[in-house]
Amino acid sequence: MPKLIRPRRFGDDRGWFTESWNRKREAAAGIPSNFCQDNQSCSTAKFTLRGLHFQTPPHAQAKLVRCLRGRIWDIAVDIRSGSPTFGKWVAAVLSAQGGEQLFVPKGFAHGFLTLEDDCEVAYKVDDYYAPECDAGILWNDPQLAIAWPLEGHSPVLSQKDTGLRSLAQAEGIFEYDGEPLAGLEAGA
């Protein structure tokens, strides 16, 4: 399930230090991973929306997302066929200041909205980018009813993100694993 992670920070007069990833700690918190690639994006304008993205099998990806600069509203959408929570979502604010991270498992679409100008986001994935498996769901699909915190503004979107499929077209890509989406669990 998606998990919100708040790594400990150790501060002094110079600032702070944190272990942003620790395989042993995350495994103990129920976050299975074999991360193999790190990705980073920079969004210059507030209200830039990226998503809702996923990779289809056989190259589906789990992600661990964090904000390196600024603040984002990060979201995971259950797209597992047969899930009683199919189409439901959870979201959290991730910030550079707070250091929060969101684990997004396979079978979930992922996206985020920048809440400030000049946001940088980094995420680890557990399978390599495979263009033939690159997919997504339209950010404003009415079936999802996502309450994006746009404050009356229109999002800044890529051309790719304006032409993504509907939730109904994503049915059958991932199978339900028996664990319904619940509230956002706290991780390690």
MOHU-V725962 format. One record per pair of residues at least 24 apart in sequence whose C-alpha atoms are under 7 Angstrom apart, sorted by the first residue. I is the first residue (numbers start at 1). J is the second residue. D is the distance in Angstrom with one decimal. If there is no record, write none. Layout:
# MOHU-V725962
i = (I I)
j = (J J)
d = (D D)
This chain:
# MOHU-V725962
i = (1 1 2 2 2 2 2 2 3 3 3 3 3 3 4 4 4 4 4 4 4 4 5 5 5 5 5 5 6 6 6 6 7 7 25 26 29 29 33 34 35 35 35 36 36 36 36 37 37 37 37 38 38 38 39 39 39 40 40 40 40 41 41 41 42 42 42 42 43 43 43 44 44 44 45 45 46 46 46 46 47 47 47 47 47 47 48 48 48 48 48 49 49 49 49 49 49 50 50 50 50 51 51 51 51 51 51 52 52 52 52 52 52 52 53 53 53 53 53 53 54 54 54 54 54 55 55 55 56 56 56 56 59 59 59 60 60 61 61 61 61 62 62 62 62 62 63 63 63 63 63 63 63 64 64 64 64 64 64 64 65 65 65 65 65 65 66 66 66 66 66 66 66 67 67 67 67 67 67 68 68 68 68 69 69 69 70 70 70 70 70 70 71 71 71 71 71 71 72 72 72 72 73 73 73 73 74 74 74 75 75 75 76 76 76 76 76 77 77 77 78 78 78 79 79 79 79 79 79 80 80 80 80 81 81 81 81 81 82 82 83 83 84 85 85 87 88 90 90 107 109 136 136 137 137 137 137 138 138 138 138 138 141 141)
j = (105 181 102 103 104 105 184 185 102 103 184 185 186 187 100 101 102 103 184 185 186 187 100 101 102 186 187 188 99 100 101 188 99 188 188 188 187 188 126 126 124 125 126 125 126 127 128 124 125 126 128 123 124 125 122 123 124 120 121 122 123 120 121 122 118 119 120 121 118 119 120 117 118 119 117 118 114 115 116 117 113 114 115 150 155 156 113 114 155 156 157 112 113 114 155 156 157 111 112 113 157 110 111 112 136 139 161 109 110 111 136 137 138 139 109 110 111 135 136 137 109 110 134 135 136 133 134 135 133 134 135 173 127 130 133 106 127 106 125 126 127 104 105 106 125 126 103 104 105 123 124 125 126 101 102 103 104 123 124 125 101 102 103 122 123 124 94 100 101 102 121 122 123 94 95 96 120 121 122 96 120 121 122 96 119 120 95 96 116 118 119 120 95 96 114 115 116 119 112 113 114 115 112 113 114 115 111 112 113 110 111 112 104 108 109 110 111 108 109 110 107 108 109 107 108 109 170 171 174 107 174 175 176 171 172 174 175 176 175 176 176 180 180 180 181 144 144 183 184 174 136 164 165 164 165 166 167 162 163 164 165 166 166 167)
d = (6.3 6.5 6.9 5.3 5.0 6.1 6.4 6.8 5.8 5.1 5.8 4.8 5.4 5.3 6.9 5.8 4.8 6.5 6.5 6.0 4.8 5.5 5.7 5.0 6.1 5.9 4.7 5.6 6.5 4.8 6.4 6.8 6.9 6.9 6.4 5.8 5.5 5.2 6.3 5.2 6.0 5.2 4.0 6.2 5.3 6.2 6.8 5.8 5.5 6.8 6.3 5.7 4.5 6.4 5.5 5.3 6.3 7.0 5.5 4.2 6.4 5.6 5.3 6.5 6.6 5.6 4.4 6.5 5.5 5.3 6.4 5.3 4.2 6.5 4.6 6.2 5.3 5.5 4.5 4.4 5.7 5.0 5.9 6.5 5.2 6.1 5.6 5.3 5.5 4.4 6.3 5.8 4.4 6.6 5.8 5.9 5.7 5.4 5.5 6.5 6.8 6.1 4.0 6.5 6.8 6.4 6.4 5.5 5.0 4.5 5.3 5.2 6.4 5.7 5.2 5.2 6.2 5.9 4.2 6.6 5.1 6.5 6.4 5.4 5.6 5.1 4.8 5.6 4.9 6.7 6.8 6.7 6.1 6.6 6.6 6.0 6.8 5.4 5.9 5.5 5.4 5.6 4.3 4.8 5.6 5.7 5.7 5.0 6.4 6.2 5.5 4.6 6.9 6.6 5.7 4.4 6.3 5.2 5.1 6.7 5.4 5.2 6.4 5.9 4.3 6.7 6.5 6.4 4.6 6.7 5.8 5.5 6.2 5.9 5.3 5.2 5.9 4.4 6.3 4.8 5.2 5.5 6.8 4.9 5.0 4.9 5.8 5.6 6.0 6.7 4.7 6.9 4.2 6.5 6.2 5.4 6.1 6.6 6.3 5.5 4.4 5.2 5.4 5.1 6.4 6.9 6.1 4.3 6.6 5.7 5.4 5.9 6.3 5.8 5.6 4.7 6.8 5.1 5.0 6.5 6.4 4.7 6.7 5.6 5.3 6.7 7.0 6.8 6.7 5.4 4.7 5.0 4.9 5.5 5.4 5.9 5.0 5.6 6.7 5.4 5.1 6.2 6.3 5.9 5.8 5.7 6.7 6.9 6.2 5.5 6.9 5.6 6.4 5.1 4.9 5.4 6.0 6.8 7.0 4.8 5.6 5.7 6.1 7.0)
